[in-house]
Amino acid sequence: MVSISNELLNVATGIAQNAQSRLAALDQEEAELDARKVEIGAERKEISVAAKRAVEFRPQVGADFQCPRCWVDYERRARLLPVGGGTKAEDYFRCRTCGFEYTVTCDRDAD
């Protein structure tokens, strides 16, 4: 027959083992949060310069129109290619680098 003291010691040991398992899970969760915090910091840094990049954006370099997304997001010059199929009021472009497609409303009479 097991004594009450031994039974309570076994329960205490079980509680401690459960706590250790929970501690390992918390350590893993904390490591994931730390990694995410680093990612957020890098993303915040990129976002904080977006307004500055937008001001510095040059829509056209030489004869080539430039992708605003590539410039603002990555400070990368990327050429927009005409897709064709435009209308009297719209031109269609695709970025050759990121693939983003733009519909540009235009005033043909202003040209």
Summary of the structure (lengths in Angstrom):
residues: 111
radius of gyration: 29.4
end to end distance: 99.3
largest distance: 100.2
contacts: 235
relative contact order: 0.08
helix: 56%
strand: 18%
